[in-house]
Amino acid sequence: MPMTRRQFSTALAASVPAAFAAKLIGAASAIKRPDDRFLQTRLNALLDVTAVPGFGVGVVREGRLAWERYQGVIEAGTKRHVSADTLFPAASLGKPVFAYAALRLAEQGRLDLDRPLKSYVADHAPSDSRGDRISARHVLSHSSGLRNWRNTLDQPLVPDFDPGARFQYSGEGFYYLQRAIEKIAGCAIQPFLEEALFRPFGMLSSTYAWRPDTDAQLVFGHTRGTMARGQRDFNLRMVAHAEQQQKSLAAFTHEDLVAAMKAVPSSPPPLPNFIPTNVAGSLITTVQDYASFLAHLLAPAGGPGELSAPMRERMLSPQIRLNHALAWGLGWGIETTSGREYLWHWGDNGTIKNFVLAHVPSRSAVVVFTNAAQGMRLAEAIVNAASDSEHLAFDWI
C-alpha cells in the first residue's frame, strides 16, 4: 500500500538528519493558494460529501491577504451568498486575537504575566490553594488546571492540578483573564480590544459583542444541511435589552452582562460559557479582518498595536508540551514535525468549524471559516492543500 504524505514525512525525518530533511521539504513549508486541481475537482466533491453550505478562506503572504475565496451560502436553501462582507463566528479562533492584545498590555507594564489573577479580580473564583496561583501565563498556555467550561452554578471554579504542571484546554481560564483585563483597563473588554487591536489593525468588522446589524451579515450554523439558530435569539434579546438601556452591548462589563442575563427572559445561567461577550469564543469577524491580524502577527512593520519582537517571540515559543509533536505558546498551538514549525488554532461552536495555520519563517498563513458541524473535514483538506502537507494538529483535535 502506498504511503500517505504524512507517513512519508515521518519516515523521512526518522531516516535522515533533521537539517537535511528540513532542507528537502522546506520548499513545501510556505503556505500558498491551493492549486487549481484541488479547487476545481476535490473541493466541490468535499462540499457535497460534508454538506457544508458555505465557507471563506484567505491566504496571507508577506504581510498581506494574497488570495481569498468565498463559496456557497450563508443559510442553506437561500441565495444569500457568502462574500467578503460575510461575518463568521470565529469560535476559539478569537483566543489568539485576545492573547495578542493581552500581551500588548503586559508589554506596557499594566499586566504581569506571572502575577496571580486573584490579585486583579478577587471575586471571580473561590479561595483555593491551587487556584490562587493561576496567572495570565497559565491561562494563555492552557496550563491553569481549570476545566474548559462549567455548566452549572454549583460547580466551583478550582483547578484540577497545580498551575503550570501540564496542559488542559480551558475557556474558563480565558474568561478569568478577560475579567482581570476589564479591571486593569477600567472598561468592558470590547472597547479595550477596539483601542488596543481592532482599530490599529483595521479590523473594523470584528467584535466580541453583538451589534444591532450583526444578525443580517452573520452566517448560520448547520448540521447536515439543517440550519441551527444556537444562541442567536438570545443574543438578539441581549442587544435589544442594551438598546433599552441606551447603551451598546459592547459597553457592558461582566457585571452588566450578568445583571442583564438575570433581567432578560429565557436567558441561560450567567456562567462564562453562556455569557454573550466572551473572549474565549464570541469573536465575530470576516476573512479579511482575520487576515489583517495574521499579517501583523507574521510580518510586523512597527506600526501601532504591534508587539515588540521580544514579546512576539515569547508568544510564539513553546510554554508547555502536549506530546512529541505539539506544544502550546501564549495563545497559539505549535506543531513541530519533520523539521517544520507551524502555529495553529481551531474553532468549534458545534455547528461552526474553523481553522488557522501559520508558517512563521515564510510569514504565510491560511484561515478557513465554515458554517457546518462537518466543516473541519473541509478545513483540513483546504489547509493541507495550501501548505502542501498534512498536520498532526487535526489528529489531536
Buried (B, 14 or more C-beta within 10 A) or exposed (E): EEEEEBEBBBEBBEEBEEEEBBEBBBEBBBBBBBEEEBBEEBBEEBBEEBBBBBBBBBBBBEBEBBBBBBBBBBBBEEEBEBEEEBBBBBBBBBBBBBBBBBBBBBBEEEBBBEEBBBEBBEEBBEEBEBBBBBBBBBBBBBBBBBBEBBEEEEEEBBBEEEBBBBBBBBBBBBBBBBBBBBBBBEBBBBBBBBBBBBEBBBBEBBBBBBBEEBBEBBBBBBEEEEBBEBBBEBBBBBBEBBEEBEBBBBBBBBEBBBBBBEEBEEBEBBBBBBBBBBBBBBBBBBBBBBBBBBBBBBBBEEEEBBBEEEBBEBBBEBBBBBEEBBBBBBBBBBBBBBBBBBBBBBBBBEBBBBBBBBBBEBBBBBBBBBBBBBBBBBBBBBBBBBBBBBBBBBEBB
